[in-house]
């Protein structure tokens, strides 16, 4: 495809445009460029030109613009969420945005217009300085002449382009542009980007806030510290999802999952009714500070056992909750620091993989279904598990494991090089390896039929990679050549199960999207909880369990 030409900027700003292009291409230039000047001097027009051409298909890498936010009327919350959406990450706060962008070292150019007109210019200036800590990030920021325009260059080591200086404007073209605008009945001070108009919504009414402009709601909650019956905390918790372009009913579903148990008891029924047209029902939800039942803590990894969900938090503490209610059912004896993957076995053994690729084993609480008893149980069940652990330990000596899944009959290990290793004890080839991803294998899941069938031969292994693909491999055949799913952000978690409606695959993505697919009928449901998604699990009853740093939610497809 032929790339479009770079048209001239309006208002005679060709010299300023050339300076911006030179700054973008100069690796030694300061990574912040501050465009400043008085009102009506063409700053916004210049930035609109830069963004329009820097985002066109086929733009050369040194001129590409990756994110643009007009800051007029915006709170720092909405700015962070907008940047996160455009950059394919999930973040609730400036700190989380910086952390998410730190993980991807590709050159990133961000344009922030109308800094002086934002709802909180000081907080936005702090966001600019925080982003500048990332060596691969460049920022173009517009601020009208004043205190911010004086402070940012000294704190951020900025290149300053002051459009009030005659050298940045072609005088003849500027006069011609002015004449055209006067002939059209317009004036030079009109800006391309203006603050969002809007009437303050009723912040005590959950139905009203879901139907209102979400940017207005966010800005109102940002400056009003009253809890409004729990709505404020819930809204700010799930804000990145709530501010997306969607129907009020979909917004109500998200807000319902973010409500704490201390919220006004009238809110949940109202939101449930409003969300009745969505493809999801909320089974239950536990959020930070809930007490009845208690919030289980941050969820970094999860796995399903018999009727239970095993959860790992940031400290490696392993807890079990009931999958049907979220109520706690037990806690494992020893933490596994920096745990990245969990794999429960039918005999009650839990396999856990840490961030250094080391394997740990523990015994889960109250997993007894299908077991024998006494010495016979030990002889019949622990011996295969011990053999499996020995095989895994030997494999992990030669490769750094990054993810793990097992049914006992079939075990899969993903590694940092993008390879998937299948262990099928008793088969002709006990271990098979294939490279399926570019970069680490972030997540694994195995869908196996119910016990009593040949689970090893009928199982399907799903792998999710940092390369943004989900791949499938049935142990009895070769891996599928075409990915099951592909997106422009990493996969963070996958799970799969045979349910009453057929084979279901659930994927959690790095931009906060949860994707539910019924593979037999090609049916897709989507959900974004708001906080970054760390873990997804699907049970045989088609319960979808979503774990974040802030919440644990159970959704049921309608």
LINSULRA-V490312 format. One record per residue. PHI is phi in whole degrees, -180 to 180 (none if undefined). OMEGA is omega in whole degrees, 0 to 359 (NA if undefined). NEAR is the number of other ideal C-beta (glycine too) atoms within 10 Angstrom. Layout:
phi->{PHI;PHI}
omega->{OMEGA;OMEGA}
near->{NEAR;NEAR}
This chain:
phi->{none;-77;-77;-65;-73;-88;-70;-74;-73;-76;62;67;-93;-58;-62;-66;-63;-62;-65;-63;-65;-64;-64;-61;-86;-94;-66;-92;-74;-55;-84;-117;-116;-100;-95;-138;145;-76;-64;77;-101;94;-62;-66;-63;-63;-69;-62;-62;-61;-68;-59;-85;-75;-110;-70;-62;89;-60;-65;-58;-73;-113;-72;-113;-101;-155;-143;-132;-78;-87;-56;77;-86;-87;-66;-61;-66;-65;-60;-67;-67;-60;-60;-62;-70;-100;62;-131;-123;-157;-97;-134;-55;-62;-68;-65;-61;-63;-65;-73;-62;-74;-122;-87;-70;-53;-135;-112;-121;-117;-122;-99;58;-57;-66;-99;-73;-67;-146;-59;-66;-66;-68;-62;-65;-63;-58;-67;-67;-66;-69;-69;-92;-65;-94;-104;-119;-128;-111;-125;-107;-145;-63;-50;162;-61;-64;-66;-85;-83;-58;-61;-72;-86;-108;52;-92;-83;-113;-118;-95;-70;-70;-75;-59;-65;-96;-134;-81;-58;-64;-68;-64;-66;-64;-64;-61;-64;-63;-69;-64;-65;-89;77;-115;-123;-71;-86;-64;-106;-67;-112;-126;-60;-67;-79;161;-95;-61;-76;-76;-75;-98;-116;-65;-69;-65;-69;-73;-90;-83;-64;-64;-70;-66;-62;-62;-62;-65;-68;-66;-99;-108;-85;-65;-77;52;70;101;-70;-61;-62;-63;-64;-68;-68;-108;-59;-61;-75;-65;-86;-74;-73;-161;-75;-55;-64;-68;-65;-63;-62;-63;-65;-61;-70;-94;-69;-85;-74;-91;-71;-52;-64;-80;-71;-60;-61;-65;-70;-60;-64;-66;-90;-66;-90;-81;-79;-125;-119;-90;-73;-166;-150;-124;-122;-50;80;-63;-124;-133;-65;-72;-63;-77;106;-58;-112;-102;-152;-150;-158;-92;-116;-73;72;-127;-121;-95;-120;-121;-103;-66;-96;83;-70;-107;-124;-118;-129;-72;-68;-84;-134;82;-72;-67;-123;164;-142;-78;-65;-123;-72;-122;-56;57;-68;-119;-156;-126;-144;-74;-109;-65;-85;96;-83;-112;-93;-132;-114;-98;-67;-95;83;-93;-97;-124;-128;-145;-104;-78;-76;55;-107;-129;-61;81;-92;-81;-143;62;-63;-61;-62;-62;-68;-81;-109;-75;-64;-61;-65;-61;-65;-63;-61;-64;-65;-64;-61;-66;-63;-73;-74;-107;-149;-89;-71;-121;-159;-153;-152;-158;-108;96;-75;-129;-130;-125;-128;-102;-124;-71;-93;94;-93;-118;-115;-106;-111;-129;-56;92;-85;-63;-119;-64;-133;-127;-134;-148;-90;-112;-134;-97;103;-60;-86;-82;-154;-138;-149;-127;-98;-130;-62;-63;-63;112;-99;-80;-62;-65;-80;-94;-68;-127;-101;-115;-124;-119;-116;-65;-83;80;-122;-117;-117;-126;-148;-89;-56;-82;-140;-82;-59;-62;-73;-104;-59;-70;-151;-144;-143;-91;-152;-66;-83;-107;-161;-139;-152;-150;-160;-85;-115;-64;-98;117;-78;-121;-121;-121;-128;-108;-113;-67;-93;94;-86;-111;-120;-114;-122;-91;-69;-70;-121;54;-108;-124;-124;-123;-155;-125;-72;111;-66;-57;-83;-107;-151;-130;-142;-127;-96;-66;-92;66;-82;-104;-110;-120;-109;-134;-68;-110;-156;-134;-126;-114;-112;-123;-65;-76}
omega->{180;179;178;177;178;179;181;173;179;173;176;186;178;179;178;178;178;179;178;180;177;178;180;185;185;181;181;182;174;185;173;172;180;175;185;182;182;178;175;182;173;180;182;178;179;180;177;176;181;182;181;181;180;179;179;181;179;178;180;189;185;179;185;173;187;180;180;177;168;191;182;179;185;168;179;176;184;177;179;182;178;177;180;179;183;183;174;174;176;183;178;188;174;179;179;177;178;180;180;180;177;183;180;189;177;177;181;179;183;178;180;184;173;178;182;184;180;180;179;183;181;179;178;176;177;177;178;182;178;179;180;176;180;187;182;182;171;181;168;184;178;176;178;180;181;188;181;181;177;186;185;180;182;181;183;179;189;162;184;176;182;186;174;180;186;185;184;182;171;189;182;180;178;180;178;178;178;181;178;181;178;179;179;179;180;180;187;186;178;183;177;183;178;178;178;173;176;178;180;180;176;186;177;185;183;179;181;183;178;180;184;173;185;178;177;179;182;180;179;178;181;183;181;186;175;185;179;176;181;182;183;181;180;181;181;177;186;192;182;177;184;183;176;178;184;178;177;179;178;177;179;178;180;182;178;180;182;181;174;182;175;181;176;185;178;187;184;178;180;180;177;179;181;183;187;180;180;181;183;165;177;175;175;179;176;181;181;178;172;181;183;342;184;170;185;181;179;180;176;179;180;176;181;171;182;178;183;172;178;186;174;180;185;179;181;176;183;181;175;175;177;184;182;185;184;180;180;178;179;179;181;192;189;175;174;184;177;179;179;184;180;179;177;176;186;182;179;176;176;173;180;180;180;188;177;178;179;181;175;177;176;178;181;178;168;173;187;187;176;182;168;179;172;184;180;179;179;182;185;190;185;181;175;179;179;179;178;180;178;179;179;180;179;179;184;172;185;179;179;181;178;179;189;172;182;169;188;177;179;178;179;176;173;184;186;180;180;181;177;181;179;177;178;183;178;179;181;177;188;180;177;184;174;176;186;186;171;186;188;170;187;188;179;173;176;173;182;177;180;183;182;174;179;186;183;184;183;183;174;180;177;179;177;187;172;179;177;177;171;183;181;180;172;185;181;183;177;176;176;183;183;178;175;180;178;175;185;176;183;167;179;182;173;169;182;180;168;181;179;180;179;183;182;176;177;182;172;186;184;178;175;180;169;184;181;181;167;192;182;183;179;180;186;171;181;176;175;182;183;175;177;180;178;186;173;179;174;182;178;176;179;171;180;184;187;181;176;175;187;192;169;189;175;177;178;176;176;NA}
near->{5;6;11;12;8;17;9;13;25;18;25;21;27;18;18;28;17;12;18;24;16;11;17;22;12;11;8;4;14;17;19;23;24;23;30;25;22;13;12;13;25;25;29;22;22;29;26;20;23;27;19;15;20;22;16;15;8;9;15;11;10;13;16;16;22;18;21;22;21;25;27;18;19;27;23;23;24;25;22;24;29;20;25;22;19;16;19;20;23;29;23;23;14;21;12;18;23;18;14;20;23;13;10;16;11;9;14;19;24;20;23;25;26;26;25;19;19;28;23;18;18;12;15;26;23;14;26;22;16;14;23;20;10;18;10;13;22;22;24;25;27;26;28;17;17;13;12;21;21;13;14;23;17;8;13;20;11;22;19;15;21;17;23;12;13;10;9;23;23;18;9;9;17;19;12;13;20;15;10;11;15;11;8;8;6;11;10;15;9;11;18;17;19;13;16;14;8;14;8;11;18;14;20;15;16;29;16;14;28;27;17;20;16;23;19;18;27;22;24;22;24;20;9;12;8;10;17;22;19;20;25;20;20;28;29;18;25;27;26;28;26;25;21;17;6;16;14;17;16;23;27;24;28;28;27;27;27;28;25;19;17;15;21;15;10;10;21;18;11;16;27;14;12;22;23;12;13;21;15;22;15;18;17;19;22;28;24;16;12;18;10;8;15;14;19;22;18;20;29;21;24;22;25;20;22;14;14;21;28;26;26;31;19;14;13;18;18;25;20;23;24;14;23;15;13;21;14;15;18;14;13;18;8;11;17;23;14;15;21;21;26;27;28;24;21;19;20;21;21;23;22;26;27;17;13;11;17;14;19;17;17;19;11;22;19;13;22;13;11;10;13;13;8;7;8;10;14;12;10;12;19;13;10;16;18;12;11;21;16;10;16;22;12;10;18;19;8;8;16;13;24;24;26;24;27;24;20;21;23;23;27;25;29;28;22;15;14;21;17;23;20;23;19;19;15;8;16;5;8;11;15;15;13;14;12;22;24;12;15;21;30;24;29;27;27;24;24;22;15;8;12;6;10;11;17;19;16;16;23;23;26;24;29;30;25;22;18;21;21;25;26;20;21;16;21;13;10;9;16;13;6;8;18;19;19;12;17;9;18;23;27;22;27;29;27;27;20;16;18;8;12;12;16;24;23;25;25;29;27;22;23;28;19;21;19;21;20;17;16;12;10;7;14;13;17;12;24;23;28;27;26;23;25;21;24;25;28;23;18;13;12;18;20;22;25;26;29;25;17;21;24;26;26;23;27;13;17;10}
